[in-house]
Amino acid sequence: MIDLRSDTVTKPTAEMRRAMAEAEVGDDVYGEDPTVNLLQEKAAEVFGKEAALFVPTGSMGNQIAVKLHTKPGDEVIIEERGHIFNYEMGTPAVVAGVMIRPVRAANDNGMLTWAEIESALHIDQPYYACPTGLICLENTSNFGGGSVMSAEQTDEICENAHKLKLPVHLDGARIFNSAVAQNETVANLSKSVDSVQFCLSKGLGAPVGSMLLGKKDFIAEAKVWRKRFGGGMRQVGILAAAGIVALEESPKRLHIDHENAKRLAEGVANLKGISIDAERVQTNIVIFDVSETGKNSVQIVEELKKEHIFAIPFGNAIRMVTHCDVSSDDIEKTLTVLDKIIQA
Ligand SMILES: Cc1ncc(COP(=O)(O)O)c(C=O)c1O
């Protein structure tokens, strides 16, 4: 089976399983789990932030941030394809009581410029507009095709937002992919944002978990909201142990996933009826349009499944994501099978 649906499907490595078996644990609701505490300290150090909180999912990390940065009735600006807007079950409305103001980036990579954000702001418009309370960024942009935002782009947005006293939250679910692709540090990519969430359980390969980072007071309040969300976990050092391995070891091998994604993109670009600009594939996500193949994306994905290859269809496109459980041979096999399906 070649599972290219997402990098969330990865299985923990032998080293992670060993660390989990041997983890020292305590009650984390009391702050007494030494392995969780160690993971939080290490993550804060790697990101150069004051504090970090281990949360069960990226969605919870993002939604705690949305809740803490806003008040009910505020508006949150986010690029139209953003995960927080599309795939987190309307939680900003349900929990934070805020409106989302989705803004389409002119650039197909899903990255908003400050000029685009500025044109959607509601500042000092009392009595008729919801005030802007927060800006959310996503690096890499999942549905922007794994595209990366540079430290300079992020800093420019934050500098301007902060002048208006607006906080910025970064959904950095795949920020390590972004850092590796740009030969950057995650600390530099997130230094100017007020909070950042990253996933241990995607490209980094841990079975469960994400980290939310920010200032000490923010993280102390985030801990309260984690409990309210039902995320106060007990001897969760078992999971944090895998997270420590993920944080320390996995970034070293992400370039392999990027090479595989590039090869996949270049390969599909040569197949009849498929369109993709392979040059634009920077990390581990490959999205290609199949409208000219004579088959729709659902049909192609169904045919792939019969050959034990899994991908995600959406609209006229198919998304494939490389990760630690996908080899270069798997990529060659996928290309051969895809060619056969399209030619049939
Ligand atoms: C960009 C982005 N942000 C956040 C998440 C949410 O992570 P989780 O599935 O752990 O809630 C995902 C998951 O795919 C994602 O792709």
The ligand as an SDF file (V2000), in Angstrom:
LIG
                    3D

 16 16  0  0  0  0  0  0  0  0999 V2000
   -2.4190   23.3490    7.7310 C   0  0  0  0  0  0  0  0  0  0  0  0
   -3.0500   22.5140    8.7900 C   0  0  0  0  0  0  0  0  0  0  0  0
   -3.3430   23.0690    9.9680 N   0  0  0  0  0  0  0  0  0  0  0  0
   -3.9020   22.3760   10.9680 C   0  0  0  0  0  0  0  0  0  0  0  0
   -4.2040   21.0480   10.8200 C   0  0  0  0  0  0  0  0  0  0  0  0
   -4.9120   20.3330   11.9510 C   0  0  0  0  0  0  0  0  0  0  0  0
   -4.1890   19.3160   12.5200 O   0  0  0  0  0  0  0  0  0  0  0  0
   -4.9640   18.1410   13.3100 P   0  0  0  0  0  0  0  0  0  0  0  0
   -5.4130   17.1670   12.2620 O   0  0  0  0  0  0  0  0  0  0  0  0
   -3.9060   17.6030   14.2200 O   0  0  0  0  0  0  0  0  0  0  0  0
   -6.0950   18.7540   14.0400 O   0  0  0  0  0  0  0  0  0  0  0  0
   -3.9290   20.4060    9.5900 C   0  0  0  0  0  0  0  0  0  0  0  0
   -4.2620   18.9730    9.3970 C   0  0  0  0  0  0  0  0  0  0  0  0
   -4.2020   18.4270    8.3490 O   0  0  0  0  0  0  0  0  0  0  0  0
   -3.3330   21.1660    8.5480 C   0  0  0  0  0  0  0  0  0  0  0  0
   -3.0660   20.6290    7.3630 O   0  0  0  0  0  0  0  0  0  0  0  0
  1  2  1  0
  2  3  1  0
  2 15  2  0
  3  4  2  0
  4  5  1  0
  5  6  1  0
  5 12  2  0
  6  7  1  0
  7  8  1  0
  8  9  2  0
  8 10  1  0
  8 11  1  0
 12 13  1  0
 12 15  1  0
 13 14  2  0
 15 16  1  0
M  END
$$$$
